[in-house]
């Protein structure tokens, strides 16, 4: 068969989705993207817990790890509302539970000022974040170099994910009003 005919007879792209019923008709690519998000979210969650275990604390959940890193960020105190806003978490009770667990483990401390409670990492919490960073550099960043992605490409991907999160947030508000 001549090359032109081979090129003209193209198979439709393979749909790699988690739910076929969501991938039928126009816009099926969104289902493929969402499946990629599901897989990436679960891989990232597994990674954070295993990285934290290697850093010295196997008892933290992915949310607790994210909260700890957020509190440690720039060595600035954070309020519950700050943490929820920055991590885009609506259910404050899940973050509140994570804060209590982190305080119980001595990784963060709190200070009440008026009606507000401010959280900051302890020496132990900051040291654990530093150990996590070392494991991350050794295990993840070395492998990331193999993908041959530039820093600019990673930044562009991150920007697209942030923009898509806004679209999903808007869609969730629209769905809540139905």
Secondary structure as a PSIPRED ss2 file (coil, helix, strand):
# PSIPRED VFORMAT (PSIPRED V4.0)

   1 X C   1.000  0.000  0.000
   2 X C   1.000  0.000  0.000
   3 X H   0.000  1.000  0.000
   4 X H   0.000  1.000  0.000
   5 X H   0.000  1.000  0.000
   6 X H   0.000  1.000  0.000
   7 X H   0.000  1.000  0.000
   8 X H   0.000  1.000  0.000
   9 X C   1.000  0.000  0.000
  10 X C   1.000  0.000  0.000
  11 X C   1.000  0.000  0.000
  12 X C   1.000  0.000  0.000
  13 X C   1.000  0.000  0.000
  14 X C   1.000  0.000  0.000
  15 X C   1.000  0.000  0.000
  16 X C   1.000  0.000  0.000
  17 X C   1.000  0.000  0.000
  18 X C   1.000  0.000  0.000
  19 X C   1.000  0.000  0.000
  20 X H   0.000  1.000  0.000
  21 X H   0.000  1.000  0.000
  22 X H   0.000  1.000  0.000
  23 X C   1.000  0.000  0.000
  24 X C   1.000  0.000  0.000
  25 X C   1.000  0.000  0.000
  26 X C   1.000  0.000  0.000
  27 X C   1.000  0.000  0.000
  28 X H   0.000  1.000  0.000
  29 X H   0.000  1.000  0.000
  30 X H   0.000  1.000  0.000
  31 X H   0.000  1.000  0.000
  32 X H   0.000  1.000  0.000
  33 X H   0.000  1.000  0.000
  34 X H   0.000  1.000  0.000
  35 X H   0.000  1.000  0.000
  36 X H   0.000  1.000  0.000
  37 X H   0.000  1.000  0.000
  38 X H   0.000  1.000  0.000
  39 X H   0.000  1.000  0.000
  40 X H   0.000  1.000  0.000
  41 X H   0.000  1.000  0.000
  42 X H   0.000  1.000  0.000
  43 X H   0.000  1.000  0.000
  44 X H   0.000  1.000  0.000
  45 X H   0.000  1.000  0.000
  46 X H   0.000  1.000  0.000
  47 X H   0.000  1.000  0.000
  48 X H   0.000  1.000  0.000
  49 X H   0.000  1.000  0.000
  50 X H   0.000  1.000  0.000
  51 X H   0.000  1.000  0.000
  52 X H   0.000  1.000  0.000
  53 X H   0.000  1.000  0.000
  54 X H   0.000  1.000  0.000
  55 X H   0.000  1.000  0.000
  56 X C   1.000  0.000  0.000
  57 X C   1.000  0.000  0.000
  58 X C   1.000  0.000  0.000
  59 X C   1.000  0.000  0.000
  60 X C   1.000  0.000  0.000
  61 X C   1.000  0.000  0.000
  62 X H   0.000  1.000  0.000
  63 X H   0.000  1.000  0.000
  64 X H   0.000  1.000  0.000
  65 X H   0.000  1.000  0.000
  66 X H   0.000  1.000  0.000
  67 X H   0.000  1.000  0.000
  68 X H   0.000  1.000  0.000
  69 X H   0.000  1.000  0.000
  70 X H   0.000  1.000  0.000
  71 X H   0.000  1.000  0.000
  72 X H   0.000  1.000  0.000
  73 X H   0.000  1.000  0.000
  74 X H   0.000  1.000  0.000
  75 X H   0.000  1.000  0.000
  76 X C   1.000  0.000  0.000
  77 X C   1.000  0.000  0.000
  78 X E   0.000  0.000  1.000
  79 X C   1.000  0.000  0.000
  80 X H   0.000  1.000  0.000
  81 X H   0.000  1.000  0.000
  82 X H   0.000  1.000  0.000
  83 X H   0.000  1.000  0.000
  84 X H   0.000  1.000  0.000
  85 X H   0.000  1.000  0.000
  86 X H   0.000  1.000  0.000
  87 X H   0.000  1.000  0.000
  88 X C   1.000  0.000  0.000
  89 X C   1.000  0.000  0.000
  90 X C   1.000  0.000  0.000
  91 X C   1.000  0.000  0.000
  92 X H   0.000  1.000  0.000
  93 X H   0.000  1.000  0.000
  94 X H   0.000  1.000  0.000
  95 X H   0.000  1.000  0.000
  96 X H   0.000  1.000  0.000
  97 X H   0.000  1.000  0.000
  98 X H   0.000  1.000  0.000
  99 X H   0.000  1.000  0.000
 100 X H   0.000  1.000  0.000
 101 X H   0.000  1.000  0.000
 102 X H   0.000  1.000  0.000
 103 X H   0.000  1.000  0.000
 104 X H   0.000  1.000  0.000
 105 X C   1.000  0.000  0.000
 106 X C   1.000  0.000  0.000
 107 X C   1.000  0.000  0.000
 108 X E   0.000  0.000  1.000
 109 X E   0.000  0.000  1.000
 110 X E   0.000  0.000  1.000
 111 X E   0.000  0.000  1.000
 112 X E   0.000  0.000  1.000
 113 X E   0.000  0.000  1.000
 114 X C   1.000  0.000  0.000
 115 X C   1.000  0.000  0.000
 116 X E   0.000  0.000  1.000
 117 X E   0.000  0.000  1.000
 118 X E   0.000  0.000  1.000
 119 X E   0.000  0.000  1.000
 120 X E   0.000  0.000  1.000
 121 X E   0.000  0.000  1.000
 122 X C   1.000  0.000  0.000
 123 X H   0.000  1.000  0.000
 124 X H   0.000  1.000  0.000
 125 X H   0.000  1.000  0.000
 126 X H   0.000  1.000  0.000
 127 X H   0.000  1.000  0.000
 128 X H   0.000  1.000  0.000
 129 X H   0.000  1.000  0.000
 130 X H   0.000  1.000  0.000
 131 X H   0.000  1.000  0.000
 132 X H   0.000  1.000  0.000
 133 X H   0.000  1.000  0.000
 134 X H   0.000  1.000  0.000
 135 X H   0.000  1.000  0.000
 136 X H   0.000  1.000  0.000
 137 X H   0.000  1.000  0.000
 138 X H   0.000  1.000  0.000
 139 X H   0.000  1.000  0.000
 140 X H   0.000  1.000  0.000
 141 X H   0.000  1.000  0.000
 142 X H   0.000  1.000  0.000
 143 X H   0.000  1.000  0.000
 144 X H   0.000  1.000  0.000
 145 X H   0.000  1.000  0.000
 146 X C   1.000  0.000  0.000
 147 X C   1.000  0.000  0.000
 148 X C   1.000  0.000  0.000
 149 X C   1.000  0.000  0.000
 150 X C   1.000  0.000  0.000
 151 X H   0.000  1.000  0.000
 152 X H   0.000  1.000  0.000
 153 X H   0.000  1.000  0.000
 154 X H   0.000  1.000  0.000
 155 X H   0.000  1.000  0.000
 156 X H   0.000  1.000  0.000
 157 X H   0.000  1.000  0.000
 158 X H   0.000  1.000  0.000
 159 X H   0.000  1.000  0.000
 160 X H   0.000  1.000  0.000
 161 X H   0.000  1.000  0.000
 162 X H   0.000  1.000  0.000
 163 X H   0.000  1.000  0.000
 164 X H   0.000  1.000  0.000
 165 X H   0.000  1.000  0.000
 166 X H   0.000  1.000  0.000
 167 X H   0.000  1.000  0.000
 168 X H   0.000  1.000  0.000
 169 X H   0.000  1.000  0.000
 170 X H   0.000  1.000  0.000
 171 X H   0.000  1.000  0.000
 172 X H   0.000  1.000  0.000
 173 X H   0.000  1.000  0.000
 174 X H   0.000  1.000  0.000
 175 X H   0.000  1.000  0.000
 176 X H   0.000  1.000  0.000
 177 X C   1.000  0.000  0.000
 178 X C   1.000  0.000  0.000
